[in-house]
Amino acid sequence: MDRNNIIGLVLIFAIFAGSFYLMKPSEQEIKQEQVLQDSLKNIREGNVVADTTRTAHHITTVDSAALQKPFGATKIGQEQLVKLENELLVAEISTKGGKVKSVQLKNETNYDDTPLYLLEGENNKFGFLFKADGENINTNDLYFTVTNPSQNAVTLRLNYSEHQYIDYTYTLQPNAYNVALQVNAVGIQNLVDIKQKSITLNWEASLLQKELNVKSEREKSTIFYKDSEGSVDHLSESGDDEEKVEEKVEWIAFKQHFFSAILSSKQSFENTELNVTFNTADSIVKTYKTSADLVFNTQGNNQYDFNFFFGPNQYKTLKAQGNDYQKIINMGWGPMSWINRFMTVPLFDFLDGFNMSYGIVILILTLLLKGLMFPLTYKSYLSMAKMRVLKPQLDEIKEKVGDDNPMLLQQEQMKLYKQAGVNPLGGCLPMLLQMPFTLAFFFFFPNLFELRGESFLWMKDLSTYDAPITFSPIFGIGHISLMCILMTLTTLLTTWYNNATSGAAANNQMKYIGYIMPLLFFFMLNSFPSGLNYYYFLGAVFTFLTQVLIRSFIDDDKILAKLENNKKNPKVQKKSSFQQRMEDMMRQQQANQQKKVNK
């Protein structure tokens, strides 16, 4: 062997040695391959997981090229479910995505008595979106490993290497609706671009039907959020909607009619985008999507502290959580909201403390509020009685002046009112003052969680309509509510009695309007909760009885004698500023009308 051959062999050996050294797999690649082989071995041999978890029938496979990319080994695996349980709920945490896959409320059921799940199966997604070594990463699609599982806590780890990983630690608080989530991103800052200042959180869910009236359920379900200014706002409840919130956000609520999943964060959400899709599928109420940025530190490890609230939209429960959660319950607007929040809710909670049937609670609540309104009702009825006894004199004025001069007719009528000391609006103003209370209950009862599933008399569930009569839908109506019928009939009876005693029956137009309105309300309230119709029924009954009672001890002759005596009193004859303005306005109108006639 000559010198050249020897040199050639040495070079060849040197190249091979260098190649083996330079191409030796890194420790990370060895671990990734080991995870892959272990996963395939478990699949082939059908190995089971520990008792604290259960294996879902969900296996993902990827090609070998994908395994070499960042977090490649976590793209394949077998889903395991870890159960956390307390007295109120059962939460299943999935190793696929490290997310809360399902949440069952132990003390609640759907309208058909099946178990109630706030989140369920593949209908929800939760994960972080970021770039690692130029690759788009979505943790929702990756497989975590379980460490230290217990009944109330578990940690799931998404491995990149021994010193680079993301930990999700879930903690279920005892006897509470809260699941705390602490996310620790260790060493991940070394994988992302140093210019990256934020990491994106993505949360999606399709909420399934839980109530009998899915149409009403959709109309009361949407996304709520609270911004850093303390304002609580929401997306549309009636259709598709999307919004990008410019302010920082403290919490986001996926609200359904009677239940909500609320995600809050100690670190504010930024650049929050919210989306609601009105889903027409039979079992799906709506689909929610949200994405938000969280500040990301590229100079060190990152920790994020979240809290999930999975529970009922019960006013006192949400208020006890703090952070204005109770504002996701629609209590009406303006005065109606104040009445419900500061009067109706405390009064209802007080009565609820006696553990009575909710039908009895509504009865007592109605009696108390009608008693509170009695002075206004009496004043209104007394004013109508004054108008009634003056009616013969008003008819004489009308006969004397005629119908061809309405301005003069109004002047003469106002003159009579002034002389008798009667305010023609006296019967309307007290009724208008009662209107906010009536409308407040229009919002209170349909959103009252306590009525859900509670029965009274023939009504199986006070939170939805009673339907003893059902048929094929006609113009969208497929049932008749018996309580709504009783409410309508009682209102018609009250209208008839009011017309008969106030003299309004002679006015055909007013008479017909009084009878048409209850019929219109029947078609509107037929699908509303039977608890609301029960309240309106009681209100109509008590209104009728109150009018009969007041009518029995009001003497029309004494009222007329007092009004006649007022005509002789100069103080009564003095015009009020309101009467003066009314007369000036009528004179101006009469003058304008006369000018037109002269032309």
Secondary structure as UniProt FT lines:
FT   HELIX           3..22
FT   HELIX           27..45
FT   TURN            51..52
FT   STRAND          53..60
FT   HELIX           64..67
FT   TURN            70..71
FT   HELIX           72..75
FT   STRAND          77..85
FT   STRAND          89..94
FT   TURN            97..98
FT   STRAND          100..109
FT   TURN            111..112
FT   STRAND          115..119
FT   HELIX           121..123
FT   STRAND          124..132
FT   TURN            133..134
FT   STRAND          135..138
FT   HELIX           139..141
FT   STRAND          145..147
FT   STRAND          153..161
FT   TURN            162..163
FT   STRAND          164..172
FT   TURN            174..175
FT   STRAND          178..186
FT   HELIX           188..190
FT   TURN            194..195
FT   STRAND          198..208
FT   HELIX           214..219
FT   STRAND          222..227
FT   TURN            228..229
FT   STRAND          232..234
FT   STRAND          241..245
FT   STRAND          249..255
FT   STRAND          259..278
FT   STRAND          284..295
FT   TURN            298..299
FT   STRAND          302..312
FT   HELIX           315..321
FT   TURN            323..324
FT   HELIX           325..328
FT   HELIX           335..339
FT   HELIX           340..344
FT   HELIX           345..352
FT   TURN            353..354
FT   HELIX           358..401
FT   HELIX           406..420
FT   TURN            424..427
FT   HELIX           428..444
FT   HELIX           445..447
FT   HELIX           449..451
FT   TURN            452..453
FT   TURN            457..458
FT   TURN            462..463
FT   STRAND          469..474
FT   TURN            475..476
FT   STRAND          477..480
FT   HELIX           482..502
FT   HELIX           504..506
FT   HELIX           508..525
FT   TURN            526..527
FT   HELIX           530..553
FT   HELIX           556..567
FT   HELIX           570..573
FT   HELIX           577..598
//
